[in-house]
Amino acid sequence: QATLPAPAAPADSPGSVVTMSDRTGLPSRVPYLIIGSGFAGMAAARAIRASDPLSKVLMIGDEPYPPYLRPPLSKELWRRKDDRVKAMLSPLGDMRRNSWLFVEPDSFFIEPRRLHLADTGGVSLWKGRRVIALDIADKRVTLDSGDRIEYGKCLLATGGRPRTLPVFDAAAAQSPEVASRTAYFRNIDDFQSLRNKANQAKSVIVIGGGFLGCELAVSLTEVAKKTGLEVHQVFKESGTLAHVLPPHLSEHTSKFIAQSGVAQYPGERVTSVDWDSAAGQVKVGLSSGRSLSADLCLVAVGIEANTQLAESAGLEIDPGDGGFLVNAELEARADLYAAGDACSYYDVLLGRRRVEHVNHAEESGAVAGRNMASDPADPDRKRSTYQHQSSFWCNLANTLAWDAVGLVDSRLETQSFFAMPPLASDDGAAGSDTAEDYQYPGVVFYLKAGRVVGILLWNLPDEIFQDKKAFAPSRLNLARKVLAERQLADPAALQALAREFDVY
Ligand code: NAD
């Protein structure tokens, strides 16, 4: 009778040796440690396993869930029925049928207590725990439980947390009512809490005109359809998404959001926050002198990288954008890497950057993982440089959806090309646009020193072009190619490039 060969002894592979603590029965030394259980951490774990097949990886995260996609929390989930949302948010059971939110079900992960027993290795997820200190010299971390774990290679994939506004912090410290009615938004628990509170509220003020402020303001109008919730949006810029979009598209986006039923207050900052006990509402004073009152406030004014470990570790932080400083190989120090929102990396094409989007988390996590598992003696396990130009997308409606690659920053010079005749110029000069005009596809080039450094594809799906060769690149890959070529682009060249994207 044929017998299968026994798996290679784990002791043969340095990546598979785990030491357990006699006292706690939990790992006290692991070859691969990942701090953070978001998309960057998960992508790294998978890449380590792919390069070093018998490896044992320990991932520590402070959330009670296995890794999941955050983007649907501000968009799709608000358009689903209650029972669908419940199924989507459960990491148990037949996940592939119920949810595309989670990357893997809970059952995929090995219990930390059993990691040393996994003959062919695997990924263990220690949930609900925070790493509070990192000692680089001794290659050791300390958890909030007091446990200490030594590592061979470590990844910082700690992500970011919502920025707070001092005026709200001060009011919340004074008033428990303000504290309980001020919401921030980042994770599944925030989604559930906001949904419950919004269902009971009569009015909500969204503060912020960025991605989250815009997406959630529009998503909250779904609640408004059922309950009559009043949705207000306050932002300091003159238009929504003004930090990303050229003025004509920012203006169009604002019009769309207003037409969805959101009352907007552009050019306003919050100057005071008080509890109005007579009305039972939060009163928000604005820089123009007017004030708004509402049952609920949602503060969406950006995130800051979770770099608290830098202090104990003596790590360098990007003085401009925050984030652990890493090189193009995503290495902060020997055997220590960082990826995702939490890192400021050297982009060999576009210079130093910190990027806060899921595609970057996935791709940078994968490179960090490969580099952690690299082996100079093995040509199949070479170190690589993070060169992927990550993309991101915004989808406020079927006719207001876009993808972008590269430096998409409205402070740069932009040139827009639309299927319709030009409606308004990129320098913000008045145009004759109507809400319908920007339903047409378009492309926006972001320029630095005459070269294209960013591309935004407006209402242009990333599909293979229909009327060209079968293996033509997707539009996003074409955009990546244009950036990589670094050609000087005059207006005629840009017009020709726009045609390559099938805008016309
Ligand atoms: P953001 O950076 O997109 O926008 C921040 C907004 O807050 C801007 O309007 C800014 O002017 C405003 N702001 C900053 N400081 C302020 C202050 N002191 N007072 C008043 N306003 C202030 O960040 P976000 O919208 O909070 O999103 C959070 C994170 O989630 C980001 O990392 C974002 O990239 C990500 N996200 C991305 C998408 C997407 O790509 N579609 C969607 C949702 C969230």
Residues whose N, C-alpha, C, O or C-beta is under 5 A from the ligand:
A	BS01	NAD	S74 G208 G209 G210 F211 L212 G213 F235 K236 A300 V301 G302 I303 E356 F392 W393 C394
